[in-house]
Amino acid sequence: GAVLGGGFGLACISDVAIAHSGATFGLPETGLGVIPAQIAPFVVERIGLTQARRLALTGIRFQGEEARRLGIVHEVAADANSLDTLLEDTLKAVRKCAPHANRVTKALVLNVGHEPMETLLDQAAKDFAAAVNSEEGQEGTMAFVQKRPASWNN
């Protein structure tokens, strides 16, 4: 389908983006006489200033492989079955990760570039120590030692 305007912005804020090779991407707003106001900052963060400028100021449309090359999506599927498989494989991988550890990790990586590195590293050390001592950390470590799946990986 089409990943245009707001949908393009959603792709840019997603943790993992998978597209069909035939999906059409673009920022058509300026061709409609409006601006991509709410999504532009996220597009810049995802693909960089020069590419965001090019796409926003031309309104060009492109397909899934170009979206991957630009860093908008992480993987591209050639057909619907491959797309379903990629999605299921991604969801399985996420489910293998501890939910709280993922939440804290996401907060950490989203703060990079927005907080001083010293502050970020101090908080990361505290978060790591808390994670090691948490129920999730203890369960994950025990599961690893016992060579079994962790309790959240059902």
N, CA, C and O atoms as a GROMACS GRO file, in nm:
protein
  616
    1GLY      N    1   0.081  -0.119   0.000
    1GLY     CA    2   0.000   0.000   0.000
    1GLY      C    3   0.085   0.125   0.000
    1GLY      O    4   0.204   0.122  -0.033
    2ALA      N    5   0.023   0.232   0.037
    2ALA     CA    6   0.088   0.362   0.037
    2ALA      C    7   0.131   0.402   0.177
    2ALA      O    8   0.055   0.388   0.273
    3VAL      N    9   0.252   0.452   0.188
    3VAL     CA   10   0.308   0.504   0.314
    3VAL      C   11   0.342   0.650   0.286
    3VAL      O   12   0.456   0.686   0.258
    4LEU      N   13   0.239   0.732   0.294
    4LEU     CA   14   0.250   0.873   0.255
    4LEU      C   15   0.213   0.962   0.372
    4LEU      O   16   0.131   0.926   0.456
    5GLY      N   17   0.274   1.080   0.378
    5GLY     CA   18   0.239   1.178   0.480
    5GLY      C   19   0.251   1.122   0.620
    5GLY      O   20   0.359   1.083   0.664
    6GLY      N   21   0.138   1.120   0.691
    6GLY     CA   22   0.138   1.071   0.829
    6GLY      C   23   0.185   0.928   0.842
    6GLY      O   24   0.253   0.894   0.939
    7GLY      N   25   0.151   0.844   0.745
    7GLY     CA   26   0.199   0.705   0.747
    7GLY      C   27   0.350   0.698   0.736
    7GLY      O   28   0.414   0.612   0.796
    8PHE      N   29   0.407   0.789   0.658
    8PHE     CA   30   0.552   0.799   0.645
    8PHE      C   31   0.612   0.835   0.781
    8PHE      O   32   0.714   0.780   0.823
    9GLY      N   33   0.546   0.930   0.850
    9GLY     CA   34   0.591   0.969   0.984
    9GLY      C   35   0.586   0.853   1.080
    9GLY      O   36   0.678   0.835   1.160
   10LEU      N   37   0.480   0.773   1.074
   10LEU     CA   38   0.470   0.656   1.162
   10LEU      C   39   0.583   0.557   1.134
   10LEU      O   40   0.640   0.500   1.227
   11ALA      N   41   0.616   0.538   1.008
   11ALA     CA   42   0.728   0.449   0.974
   11ALA      C   43   0.858   0.502   1.036
   11ALA      O   44   0.942   0.425   1.082
   12CYS      N   45   0.872   0.634   1.038
   12CYS     CA   46   0.994   0.696   1.090
   12CYS      C   47   1.006   0.690   1.242
   12CYS      O   48   1.116   0.701   1.294
   13ILE      N   49   0.895   0.672   1.313
   13ILE     CA   50   0.905   0.662   1.459
   13ILE      C   51   0.898   0.518   1.508
   13ILE      O   52   0.909   0.493   1.628
   14SER      N   53   0.881   0.425   1.416
   14SER     CA   54   0.868   0.286   1.458
   14SER      C   55   1.002   0.228   1.502
   14SER      O   56   1.107   0.268   1.454
   15ASP      N   57   0.996   0.133   1.595
   15ASP     CA   58   1.116   0.064   1.640
   15ASP      C   59   1.168  -0.031   1.534
   15ASP      O   60   1.289  -0.043   1.512
   16VAL      N   61   1.077  -0.098   1.468
   16VAL     CA   62   1.110  -0.191   1.361
   16VAL      C   63   1.012  -0.166   1.248
   16VAL      O   64   0.891  -0.165   1.269
   17ALA      N   65   1.063  -0.146   1.128
   17ALA     CA   66   0.977  -0.121   1.013
   17ALA      C   67   1.005  -0.225   0.905
   17ALA      O   68   1.120  -0.246   0.864
   18ILE      N   69   0.898  -0.288   0.859
   18ILE     CA   70   0.905  -0.389   0.754
   18ILE      C   71   0.809  -0.345   0.645
   18ILE      O   72   0.697  -0.303   0.674
   19ALA      N   73   0.851  -0.354   0.519
   19ALA     CA   74   0.765  -0.310   0.409
   19ALA      C   75   0.762  -0.414   0.298
   19ALA      O   76   0.853  -0.495   0.284
   20HIS      N   77   0.656  -0.411   0.222
   20HIS     CA   78   0.645  -0.487   0.099
   20HIS      C   79   0.726  -0.412  -0.006
   20HIS      O   80   0.729  -0.289  -0.004
   21SER      N   81   0.791  -0.483  -0.096
   21SER     CA   82   0.874  -0.416  -0.197
   21SER      C   83   0.792  -0.322  -0.285
   21SER      O   84   0.846  -0.224  -0.338
   22GLY      N   85   0.664  -0.349  -0.299
   22GLY     CA   86   0.580  -0.264  -0.382
   22GLY      C   87   0.515  -0.148  -0.308
   22GLY      O   88   0.441  -0.070  -0.369
   23ALA      N   89   0.540  -0.136  -0.179
   23ALA     CA   90   0.483  -0.023  -0.104
   23ALA      C   91   0.536   0.108  -0.161
   23ALA      O   92   0.652   0.117  -0.201
   24THR      N   93   0.452   0.209  -0.164
   24THR     CA   94   0.490   0.340  -0.214
   24THR      C   95   0.507   0.435  -0.096
   24THR      O   96   0.418   0.448  -0.012
   25PHE      N   97   0.621   0.501  -0.091
   25PHE     CA   98   0.656   0.594   0.016
   25PHE      C   99   0.666   0.735  -0.042
   25PHE      O  100   0.700   0.752  -0.159
   26GLY      N  101   0.638   0.835   0.040
   26GLY     CA  102   0.657   0.972  -0.004
   26GLY      C  103   0.603   1.073   0.094
   26GLY      O  104   0.526   1.041   0.186
   27LEU      N  105   0.645   1.196   0.073
   27LEU     CA  106   0.598   1.311   0.152
   27LEU      C  107   0.528   1.407   0.054
   27LEU      O  108   0.591   1.499   0.003
   28PRO      N  109   0.400   1.386   0.029
   28PRO     CA  110   0.330   1.464  -0.074
   28PRO      C  111   0.279   1.601  -0.027
   28PRO      O  112   0.221   1.674  -0.107
   29GLU      N  113   0.299   1.635   0.098
   29GLU     CA  114   0.235   1.754   0.156
   29GLU      C  115   0.261   1.882   0.075
   29GLU      O  116   0.167   1.955   0.045
   30THR      N  117   0.387   1.910   0.040
   30THR     CA  118   0.416   2.038  -0.026
   30THR      C  119   0.348   2.046  -0.163
   30THR      O  120   0.315   2.155  -0.209
   31GLY      N  121   0.328   1.932  -0.228
   31GLY     CA  122   0.255   1.931  -0.354
   31GLY      C  123   0.108   1.961  -0.337
   31GLY      O  124   0.039   1.993  -0.433
   32LEU      N  125   0.060   1.950  -0.213
   32LEU     CA  126  -0.080   1.981  -0.181
   32LEU      C  127  -0.095   2.121  -0.121
   32LEU      O  128  -0.205   2.162  -0.084
   33GLY      N  129   0.018   2.192  -0.113
   33GLY     CA  130   0.013   2.328  -0.059
   33GLY      C  131   0.020   2.334   0.092
   33GLY      O  132  -0.004   2.440   0.150
   34VAL      N  133   0.052   2.223   0.156
   34VAL     CA  134   0.066   2.222   0.301
   34VAL      C  135   0.208   2.174   0.335
   34VAL      O  136   0.288   2.147   0.245
   35ILE      N  137   0.237   2.163   0.463
   35ILE     CA  138   0.371   2.121   0.504
   35ILE      C  139   0.362   1.996   0.591
   35ILE      O  140   0.261   1.974   0.657
   36PRO      N  141   0.468   1.915   0.592
   36PRO     CA  142   0.471   1.797   0.678
   36PRO      C  143   0.511   1.836   0.820
   36PRO      O  144   0.610   1.785   0.874
   37ALA      N  145   0.436   1.924   0.879
   37ALA     CA  146   0.472   1.991   1.004
   37ALA      C  147   0.496   1.896   1.120
   37ALA      O  148   0.600   1.904   1.186
   38GLN      N  149   0.404   1.807   1.145
   38GLN     CA  150   0.415   1.722   1.263
   38GLN      C  151   0.516   1.609   1.246
   38GLN      O  152   0.571   1.560   1.345
   39ILE      N  153   0.543   1.567   1.124
   39ILE     CA  154   0.630   1.452   1.104
   39ILE      C  155   0.773   1.488   1.065
   39ILE      O  156   0.864   1.407   1.081
   40ALA      N  157   0.793   1.609   1.013
   40ALA     CA  158   0.926   1.647   0.962
   40ALA      C  159   1.039   1.622   1.062
   40ALA      O  160   1.142   1.567   1.022
   41PRO      N  161   1.025   1.658   1.190
   41PRO     CA  162   1.136   1.633   1.282
   41PRO      C  163   1.170   1.484   1.295
   41PRO      O  164   1.287   1.448   1.310
   42PHE      N  165   1.070   1.398   1.289
   42PHE     CA  166   1.094   1.254   1.300
   42PHE      C  167   1.157   1.198   1.173
   42PHE      O  168   1.239   1.107   1.178
   43VAL      N  169   1.119   1.255   1.060
   43VAL     CA  170   1.180   1.213   0.933
   43VAL      C  171   1.328   1.251   0.934
   43VAL      O  172   1.414   1.171   0.896
   44VAL      N  173   1.358   1.372   0.978
   44VAL     CA  174   1.499   1.417   0.985
   44VAL      C  175   1.578   1.326   1.078
   44VAL      O  176   1.689   1.285   1.044
   45GLU      N  177   1.522   1.294   1.195
   45GLU     CA  178   1.594   1.206   1.288
   45GLU      C  179   1.619   1.068   1.227
   45GLU      O  180   1.723   1.008   1.251
   46ARG      N  181   1.525   1.018   1.150
   46ARG     CA  182   1.536   0.884   1.095
   46ARG      C  183   1.632   0.876   0.978
   46ARG      O  184   1.715   0.785   0.971
   47ILE      N  185   1.623   0.971   0.884
   47ILE     CA  186   1.700   0.956   0.761
   47ILE      C  187   1.803   1.066   0.737
   47ILE      O  188   1.878   1.060   0.639
   48GLY      N  189   1.808   1.166   0.824
   48GLY     CA  190   1.905   1.273   0.807
   48GLY      C  191   1.847   1.394   0.735
   48GLY      O  192   1.747   1.384   0.664
   49LEU      N  193   1.911   1.506   0.756
   49LEU     CA  194   1.862   1.633   0.705
   49LEU      C  195   1.858   1.641   0.553
   49LEU      O  196   1.757   1.683   0.496
   50THR      N  197   1.965   1.601   0.486
   50THR     CA  198   1.967   1.622   0.340
   50THR      C  199   1.865   1.534   0.269
   50THR      O  200   1.802   1.580   0.174
   51GLN      N  201   1.849   1.410   0.312
   51GLN     CA  202   1.749   1.324   0.248
   51GLN      C  203   1.608   1.372   0.282
   51GLN      O  204   1.520   1.372   0.195
   52ALA      N  205   1.586   1.413   0.405
   52ALA     CA  206   1.453   1.464   0.443
   52ALA      C  207   1.418   1.588   0.361
   52ALA      O  208   1.304   1.602   0.316
   53ARG      N  209   1.514   1.675   0.342
   53ARG     CA  210   1.489   1.795   0.260
   53ARG      C  211   1.454   1.756   0.118
   53ARG      O  212   1.358   1.808   0.060
   54ARG      N  213   1.530   1.664   0.061
   54ARG     CA  214   1.506   1.621  -0.077
   54ARG      C  215   1.365   1.564  -0.091
   54ARG      O  216   1.292   1.601  -0.184
   55LEU      N  217   1.327   1.475  -0.001
   55LEU     CA  218   1.196   1.410  -0.012
   55LEU      C  219   1.082   1.509   0.013
   55LEU      O  220   0.981   1.505  -0.057
   56ALA      N  221   1.098   1.596   0.112
   56ALA     CA  222   0.991   1.691   0.146
   56ALA      C  223   0.975   1.800   0.040
   56ALA      O  224   0.863   1.844   0.014
   57LEU      N  225   1.084   1.843  -0.019
   57LEU     CA  226   1.077   1.954  -0.114
   57LEU      C  227   1.047   1.910  -0.256
   57LEU      O  228   1.017   1.993  -0.342
   58THR      N  229   1.054   1.779  -0.283
   58THR     CA  230   1.021   1.730  -0.417
   58THR      C  231   0.891   1.651  -0.420
   58THR      O  232   0.825   1.643  -0.523
   59GLY      N  233   0.854   1.593  -0.307
   59GLY     CA  234   0.733   1.511  -0.302
   59GLY      C  235   0.743   1.382  -0.382
   59GLY      O  236   0.642   1.318  -0.409
   60ILE      N  237   0.865   1.344  -0.420
   60ILE     CA  238   0.880   1.223  -0.502
   60ILE      C  239   0.833   1.099  -0.426
   60ILE      O  240   0.831   1.095  -0.303
   61ARG      N  241   0.794   1.001  -0.502
   61ARG     CA  242   0.750   0.874  -0.445
   61ARG      C  243   0.848   0.766  -0.485
   61ARG      O  244   0.910   0.771  -0.591
   62PHE      N  245   0.861   0.668  -0.397
   62PHE     CA  246   0.957   0.560  -0.420
   62PHE      C  247   0.905   0.433  -0.355
   62PHE      O  248   0.809   0.436  -0.278
   63GLN      N  249   0.970   0.323  -0.385
   63GLN     CA  250   0.924   0.191  -0.341
   63GLN      C  251   1.004   0.140  -0.221
   63GLN      O  252   1.094   0.207  -0.171
   64GLY      N  253   0.970   0.020  -0.177
   64GLY     CA  254   1.025  -0.041  -0.056
   64GLY      C  255   1.177  -0.051  -0.051
   64GLY      O  256   1.237  -0.021   0.052
   65GLU      N  257   1.240  -0.091  -0.161
   65GLU     CA  258   1.387  -0.106  -0.158
   65GLU      C  259   1.456   0.028  -0.135
   65GLU      O  260   1.556   0.034  -0.063
   66GLU      N  261   1.404   0.134  -0.195
   66GLU     CA  262   1.461   0.267  -0.170
   66GLU      C  263   1.436   0.310  -0.026
   66GLU      O  264   1.521   0.375   0.035
   67ALA      N  265   1.321   0.273   0.028
   67ALA     CA  266   1.293   0.304   0.169
   67ALA      C  267   1.393   0.235   0.260
   67ALA      O  268   1.436   0.291   0.360
   68ARG      N  269   1.432   0.113   0.224
   68ARG     CA  270   1.534   0.044   0.303
   68ARG      C  271   1.668   0.113   0.287
   68ARG      O  272   1.739   0.135   0.386
   69ARG      N  273   1.704   0.148   0.166
   69ARG     CA  274   1.833   0.215   0.142
   69ARG      C  275   1.842   0.345   0.221
   69ARG      O  276   1.949   0.380   0.271
   70LEU      N  277   1.731   0.416   0.233
   70LEU     CA  278   1.729   0.542   0.307
   70LEU      C  279   1.725   0.523   0.458
   70LEU      O  280   1.750   0.617   0.533
   71GLY      N  281   1.693   0.401   0.504
   71GLY     CA  282   1.685   0.376   0.647
   71GLY      C  283   1.547   0.397   0.706
   71GLY      O  284   1.531   0.400   0.828
   72ILE      N  285   1.446   0.412   0.620
   72ILE     CA  286   1.309   0.428   0.670
   72ILE      C  287   1.257   0.295   0.720
   72ILE      O  288   1.193   0.288   0.825
   73VAL      N  289   1.286   0.188   0.646
   73VAL     CA  290   1.247   0.054   0.688
   73VAL      C  291   1.373  -0.031   0.704
   73VAL      O  292   1.478   0.000   0.648
   74HIS      N  293   1.360  -0.137   0.781
   74HIS     CA  294   1.473  -0.224   0.809
   74HIS      C  295   1.478  -0.345   0.717
   74HIS      O  296   1.586  -0.393   0.682
   75GLU      N  297   1.360  -0.393   0.679
   75GLU     CA  298   1.353  -0.510   0.593
   75GLU      C  299   1.244  -0.491   0.490
   75GLU      O  300   1.146  -0.418   0.513
   76VAL      N  301   1.262  -0.558   0.374
   76VAL     CA  302   1.166  -0.550   0.266
   76VAL      C  303   1.132  -0.691   0.222
   76VAL      O  304   1.221  -0.774   0.204
   77ALA      N  305   1.004  -0.717   0.204
   77ALA     CA  306   0.957  -0.848   0.158
   77ALA      C  307   0.912  -0.839   0.014
   77ALA      O  308   0.853  -0.740  -0.029
   78ALA      N  309   0.941  -0.945  -0.063
   78ALA     CA  310   0.906  -0.947  -0.204
   78ALA      C  311   0.758  -0.977  -0.228
   78ALA      O  312   0.703  -0.938  -0.332
   79ASP      N  313   0.693  -1.045  -0.135
   79ASP     CA  314   0.552  -1.081  -0.154
   79ASP      C  315   0.482  -1.088  -0.019
   79ASP      O  316   0.545  -1.074   0.086
   80ALA      N  317   0.351  -1.109  -0.023
   80ALA     CA  318   0.270  -1.108   0.099
   80ALA      C  319   0.311  -1.218   0.196
   80ALA      O  320   0.315  -1.195   0.317
   81ASN      N  321   0.342  -1.336   0.145
   81ASN     CA  322   0.384  -1.446   0.234
   81ASN      C  323   0.516  -1.414   0.304
   81ASN      O  324   0.531  -1.440   0.423
   82SER      N  325   0.609  -1.357   0.231
   82SER     CA  326   0.737  -1.318   0.291
   82SER      C  327   0.718  -1.208   0.394
   82SER      O  328   0.786  -1.205   0.496
   83LEU      N  329   0.625  -1.117   0.366
   83LEU     CA  330   0.596  -1.009   0.460
   83LEU      C  331   0.540  -1.067   0.590
   83LEU      O  332   0.581  -1.026   0.699
   84ASP      N  333   0.447  -1.162   0.579
   84ASP     CA  334   0.391  -1.227   0.698
   84ASP      C  335   0.500  -1.299   0.776
   84ASP      O  336   0.502  -1.294   0.899
   85THR      N  337   0.590  -1.366   0.706
   85THR     CA  338   0.700  -1.439   0.771
   85THR      C  339   0.793  -1.343   0.844
   85THR      O  340   0.830  -1.368   0.958
   86LEU      N  341   0.831  -1.233   0.778
   86LEU     CA  342   0.918  -1.133   0.842
   86LEU      C  343   0.852  -1.076   0.967
   86LEU      O  344   0.917  -1.058   1.070
   87LEU      N  345   0.724  -1.047   0.956
   87LEU     CA  346   0.653  -0.992   1.072
   87LEU      C  347   0.650  -1.092   1.186
   87LEU      O  348   0.679  -1.057   1.300
   88GLU      N  349   0.617  -1.216   1.157
   88GLU     CA  350   0.611  -1.318   1.263
   88GLU      C  351   0.749  -1.342   1.324
   88GLU      O  352   0.760  -1.356   1.446
   89ASP      N  353   0.853  -1.346   1.243
   89ASP     CA  354   0.989  -1.365   1.294
   89ASP      C  355   1.030  -1.248   1.385
   89ASP      O  356   1.094  -1.269   1.488
   90THR      N  357   0.992  -1.127   1.347
   90THR     CA  358   1.023  -1.010   1.428
   90THR      C  359   0.949  -1.015   1.561
   90THR      O  360   1.008  -0.987   1.666
   91LEU      N  361   0.821  -1.051   1.557
   91LEU     CA  362   0.743  -1.060   1.680
   91LEU      C  363   0.799  -1.170   1.772
   91LEU      O  364   0.802  -1.152   1.893
   92LYS      N  365   0.841  -1.281   1.716
   92LYS     CA  366   0.902  -1.388   1.797
   92LYS      C  367   1.029  -1.337   1.864
   92LYS      O  368   1.054  -1.365   1.981
   93ALA      N  369   1.109  -1.263   1.789
   93ALA     CA  370   1.234  -1.209   1.845
   93ALA      C  371   1.206  -1.112   1.959
   93ALA      O  372   1.273  -1.117   2.062
   94VAL      N  373   1.107  -1.026   1.943
   94VAL     CA  374   1.071  -0.930   2.048
   94VAL      C  375   1.021  -1.004   2.172
   94VAL      O  376   1.055  -0.967   2.285
   95ARG      N  377   0.941  -1.108   2.151
   95ARG     CA  378   0.886  -1.183   2.264
   95ARG      C  379   0.996  -1.256   2.344
   95ARG      O  380   0.974  -1.291   2.460
   96LYS      N  381   1.111  -1.280   2.284
   96LYS     CA  382   1.222  -1.345   2.355
   96LYS      C  383   1.291  -1.248   2.451
   96LYS      O  384   1.369  -1.289   2.536
   97CYS      N  385   1.262  -1.120   2.436
   97CYS     CA  386   1.324  -1.018   2.519
   97CYS      C  387   1.234  -0.983   2.637
   97CYS      O  388   1.111  -0.983   2.626
   98ALA      N  389   1.296  -0.954   2.749
   98ALA     CA  390   1.221  -0.919   2.870
   98ALA      C  391   1.152  -0.785   2.850
   98ALA      O  392   1.215  -0.688   2.806
   99PRO      N  393   1.023  -0.777   2.880
   99PRO     CA  394   0.946  -0.654   2.856
   99PRO      C  395   1.003  -0.530   2.925
   99PRO      O  396   1.017  -0.425   2.862
  100HIS      N  397   1.034  -0.540   3.054
  100HIS     CA  398   1.086  -0.423   3.125
  100HIS      C  399   1.225  -0.385   3.073
  100HIS      O  400   1.255  -0.267   3.058
  101ALA      N  401   1.308  -0.484   3.045
  101ALA     CA  402   1.441  -0.455   2.990
  101ALA      C  403   1.428  -0.384   2.856
  101ALA      O  404   1.505  -0.292   2.826
  102ASN      N  405   1.332  -0.425   2.774
  102ASN     CA  406   1.310  -0.356   2.647
  102ASN      C  407   1.265  -0.212   2.668
  102ASN      O  408   1.312  -0.122   2.599
  103ARG      N  409   1.174  -0.188   2.764
  103ARG     CA  410   1.128  -0.052   2.791
  103ARG      C  411   1.244   0.039   2.833
  103ARG      O  412   1.257   0.151   2.783
  104VAL      N  413   1.328  -0.010   2.923
  104VAL     CA  414   1.439   0.070   2.973
  104VAL      C  415   1.542   0.091   2.862
  104VAL      O  416   1.599   0.200   2.849
  105THR      N  417   1.566  -0.012   2.782
  105THR     CA  418   1.660   0.000   2.670
  105THR      C  419   1.611   0.103   2.570
  105THR      O  420   1.689   0.185   2.522
  106LYS      N  421   1.483   0.099   2.538
  106LYS     CA  422   1.427   0.196   2.443
  106LYS      C  423   1.445   0.338   2.496
  106LYS      O  424   1.483   0.427   2.421
  107ALA      N  425   1.417   0.360   2.623
  107ALA     CA  426   1.435   0.493   2.682
  107ALA      C  427   1.580   0.537   2.671
  107ALA      O  428   1.609   0.653   2.641
  108LEU      N  429   1.671   0.445   2.697
  108LEU     CA  430   1.814   0.477   2.689
  108LEU      C  431   1.853   0.520   2.548
  108LEU      O  432   1.912   0.627   2.530
  109VAL      N  433   1.820   0.440   2.449
  109VAL     CA  434   1.863   0.474   2.313
  109VAL      C  435   1.793   0.600   2.260
  109VAL      O  436   1.851   0.674   2.181
  110LEU      N  437   1.670   0.624   2.303
  110LEU     CA  438   1.602   0.746   2.259
  110LEU      C  439   1.660   0.872   2.322
  110LEU      O  440   1.641   0.981   2.269
  111ASN      N  441   1.730   0.858   2.434
  111ASN     CA  442   1.792   0.973   2.499
  111ASN      C  443   1.928   1.009   2.441
  111ASN      O  444   1.980   1.118   2.468
  112VAL      N  445   1.986   0.920   2.362
  112VAL     CA  446   2.116   0.949   2.300
  112VAL      C  447   2.102   1.071   2.209
  112VAL      O  448   2.012   1.078   2.125
  113GLY      N  449   2.191   1.167   2.228
  113GLY     CA  450   2.187   1.289   2.149
  113GLY      C  451   2.097   1.397   2.209
  113GLY      O  452   2.099   1.511   2.163
  114HIS      N  453   2.019   1.361   2.310
  114HIS     CA  454   1.930   1.457   2.373
  114HIS      C  455   1.972   1.489   2.516
  114HIS      O  456   1.921   1.584   2.576
  115GLU      N  457   2.062   1.413   2.570
  115GLU     CA  458   2.115   1.435   2.705
  115GLU      C  459   2.267   1.432   2.698
  115GLU      O  460   2.323   1.368   2.609
  116PRO      N  461   2.334   1.500   2.789
  116PRO     CA  462   2.481   1.492   2.791
  116PRO      C  463   2.525   1.346   2.812
  116PRO      O  464   2.463   1.272   2.888
  117MET      N  465   2.630   1.307   2.745
  117MET     CA  466   2.678   1.169   2.751
  117MET      C  467   2.708   1.124   2.894
  117MET      O  468   2.677   1.011   2.930
  118GLU      N  469   2.767   1.212   2.975
  118GLU     CA  470   2.798   1.175   3.114
  118GLU      C  471   2.670   1.140   3.191
  118GLU      O  472   2.666   1.040   3.262
  119THR      N  473   2.568   1.222   3.176
  119THR     CA  474   2.440   1.197   3.242
  119THR      C  475   2.379   1.067   3.192
  119THR      O  476   2.327   0.987   3.270
  120LEU      N  477   2.385   1.048   3.062
  120LEU     CA  478   2.329   0.928   3.000
  120LEU      C  479   2.400   0.803   3.050
  120LEU      O  480   2.334   0.704   3.083
  121LEU      N  481   2.531   0.806   3.057
  121LEU     CA  482   2.607   0.690   3.104
  121LEU      C  483   2.585   0.662   3.252
  121LEU      O  484   2.578   0.546   3.294
  122ASP      N  485   2.573   0.767   3.332
  122ASP     CA  486   2.542   0.748   3.475
  122ASP      C  487   2.407   0.680   3.492
  122ASP      O  488   2.394   0.587   3.573
  123GLN      N  489   2.306   0.726   3.417
  123GLN     CA  490   2.174   0.666   3.426
  123GLN      C  491   2.176   0.522   3.374
  123GLN      O  492   2.109   0.435   3.429
  124ALA      N  493   2.250   0.499   3.268
  124ALA     CA  494   2.260   0.364   3.211
  124ALA      C  495   2.322   0.267   3.312
  124ALA      O  496   2.279   0.152   3.322
  125ALA      N  497   2.422   0.312   3.385
  125ALA     CA  498   2.485   0.227   3.487
  125ALA      C  499   2.385   0.193   3.598
  125ALA      O  500   2.379   0.079   3.644
  126LYS      N  501   2.307   0.293   3.639
  126LYS     CA  502   2.206   0.269   3.742
  126LYS      C  503   2.099   0.173   3.690
  126LYS      O  504   2.056   0.081   3.761
  127ASP      N  505   2.056   0.194   3.567
  127ASP     CA  506   1.954   0.107   3.507
  127ASP      C  507   2.006  -0.036   3.492
  127ASP      O  508   1.931  -0.132   3.514
  128PHE      N  509   2.133  -0.051   3.456
  128PHE     CA  510   2.191  -0.184   3.442
  128PHE      C  511   2.194  -0.255   3.577
  128PHE      O  512   2.154  -0.371   3.587
  129ALA      N  513   2.240  -0.186   3.680
  129ALA     CA  514   2.245  -0.247   3.814
  129ALA      C  515   2.105  -0.287   3.860
  129ALA      O  516   2.086  -0.395   3.917
  130ALA      N  517   2.007  -0.201   3.835
  130ALA     CA  518   1.870  -0.233   3.872
  130ALA      C  519   1.819  -0.354   3.794
  130ALA      O  520   1.749  -0.439   3.849
  131ALA      N  521   1.854  -0.362   3.667
  131ALA     CA  522   1.809  -0.474   3.583
  131ALA      C  523   1.870  -0.605   3.629
  131ALA      O  524   1.802  -0.708   3.633
  132VAL      N  525   1.998  -0.604   3.662
  132VAL     CA  526   2.066  -0.726   3.708
  132VAL      C  527   1.999  -0.780   3.834
  132VAL      O  528   1.985  -0.901   3.852
  133ASN      N  529   1.957  -0.689   3.922
  133ASN     CA  530   1.896  -0.729   4.049
  133ASN      C  531   1.744  -0.747   4.042
  133ASN      O  532   1.682  -0.785   4.141
  134SER      N  533   1.685  -0.721   3.927
  134SER     CA  534   1.540  -0.732   3.913
  134SER      C  535   1.497  -0.877   3.895
  134SER      O  536   1.579  -0.965   3.869
  135GLU      N  537   1.366  -0.901   3.910
  135GLU     CA  538   1.313  -1.035   3.886
  135GLU      C  539   1.343  -1.079   3.743
  135GLU      O  540   1.380  -1.194   3.720
  136GLU      N  541   1.326  -0.988   3.649
  136GLU     CA  542   1.355  -1.021   3.509
  136GLU      C  543   1.501  -1.058   3.492
  136GLU      O  544   1.533  -1.158   3.427
  137GLY      N  545   1.590  -0.979   3.548
  137GLY     CA  546   1.733  -1.007   3.535
  137GLY      C  547   1.771  -1.139   3.596
  137GLY      O  548   1.850  -1.214   3.539
  138GLN      N  549   1.716  -1.169   3.712
  138GLN     CA  550   1.746  -1.297   3.778
  138GLN      C  551   1.688  -1.414   3.698
  138GLN      O  552   1.755  -1.516   3.681
  139GLU      N  553   1.565  -1.399   3.650
  139GLU     CA  554   1.503  -1.503   3.569
  139GLU      C  555   1.580  -1.525   3.439
  139GLU      O  556   1.605  -1.639   3.401
  140GLY      N  557   1.617  -1.418   3.373
  140GLY     CA  558   1.692  -1.428   3.248
  140GLY      C  559   1.826  -1.495   3.266
  140GLY      O  560   1.866  -1.579   3.185
  141THR      N  561   1.896  -1.459   3.372
  141THR     CA  562   2.026  -1.520   3.400
  141THR      C  563   2.010  -1.668   3.432
  141THR      O  564   2.087  -1.751   3.383
  142MET      N  565   1.912  -1.701   3.515
  142MET     CA  566   1.887  -1.841   3.551
  142MET      C  567   1.848  -1.922   3.428
  142MET      O  568   1.894  -2.035   3.410
  143ALA      N  569   1.764  -1.867   3.343
  143ALA     CA  570   1.723  -1.936   3.221
  143ALA      C  571   1.844  -1.963   3.132
  143ALA      O  572   1.856  -2.070   3.073
  144PHE      N  573   1.933  -1.865   3.122
  144PHE     CA  574   2.054  -1.883   3.042
  144PHE      C  575   2.140  -1.996   3.098
  144PHE      O  576   2.185  -2.083   3.024
  145VAL      N  577   2.162  -1.993   3.228
  145VAL     CA  578   2.245  -2.095   3.294
  145VAL      C  579   2.182  -2.234   3.279
  145VAL      O  580   2.251  -2.333   3.256
  146GLN      N  581   2.050  -2.239   3.292
  146GLN     CA  582   1.979  -2.367   3.285
  146GLN      C  583   1.946  -2.407   3.141
  146GLN      O  584   1.884  -2.511   3.118
  147LYS      N  585   1.988  -2.326   3.046
  147LYS     CA  586   1.966  -2.353   2.903
  147LYS      C  587   1.818  -2.378   2.870
  147LYS      O  588   1.783  -2.476   2.805
  148ARG      N  589   1.734  -2.286   2.919
  148ARG     CA  590   1.590  -2.295   2.893
  148ARG      C  591   1.539  -2.157   2.859
  148ARG      O  592   1.605  -2.057   2.887
  149PRO      N  593   1.422  -2.150   2.798
  149PRO     CA  594   1.365  -2.019   2.769
  149PRO      C  595   1.326  -1.945   2.896
  149PRO      O  596   1.285  -2.008   2.994
  150ALA      N  597   1.337  -1.814   2.896
  150ALA     CA  598   1.294  -1.734   3.010
  150ALA      C  599   1.142  -1.738   3.019
  150ALA      O  600   1.074  -1.768   2.921
  151SER      N  601   1.091  -1.708   3.135
  151SER     CA  602   0.946  -1.720   3.161
  151SER      C  603   0.863  -1.631   3.068
  151SER      O  604   0.750  -1.668   3.037
  152TRP      N  605   0.913  -1.517   3.024
  152TRP     CA  606   0.836  -1.429   2.937
  152TRP      C  607   0.835  -1.478   2.794
  152TRP      O  608   0.761  -1.425   2.711
  153ASN      N  609   0.914  -1.577   2.762
  153ASN     CA  610   0.927  -1.629   2.625
  153ASN      C  611   0.837  -1.752   2.607
  153ASN      O  612   0.885  -1.862   2.582
  154ASN      N  613   0.708  -1.730   2.620
  154ASN     CA  614   0.612  -1.840   2.604
  154ASN      C  615   0.548  -1.838   2.469
  154ASN      O  616   0.464  -1.923   2.439
   0.00000   0.00000   0.00000
